[in-house]
Amino acid sequence: MGVYQAAFYTEIVVSSAEKPNYAITSVELVIDREPDYGCQPANMVFTAYATFTTNGPLEFKFRWYQQDGNNSGIQTVKMTEAGKKTFTRVWKLGRAASQNSNRWFQIVVLEPVYKEYPLVKFTFECP
């Protein structure tokens, strides 16, 4: 009851006219070689692991790029909460492939904010 013994109420309106500004907070790209050293008769397999971290629910699009032009299609990711998600991409090189240190993978986020992450280079040597 109010000061004058009369009922009163208040109405609270919660508006989210502005959406929270969630984003990708980091992308970690690492490359693993199988076998770790030496050469197999067929292929050496390089697997790239890209781990995306977000600070909230977010939908984003990205592509893998690689030195030989065998780039991926656009991939759409829906994160329902803050956290991490890891994606992989495989590149197989046979013994006959040219040996050098010019190969690389790259992640490019296309949406919601375009960002090119640094190239992650690796060396293919098959003694």
Summary of the structure (lengths in Angstrom):
residues: 127
radius of gyration: 24.2
end to end distance: 88.0
largest distance: 93.6
contacts: 280
relative contact order: 0.24
helix: 0%
strand: 54%
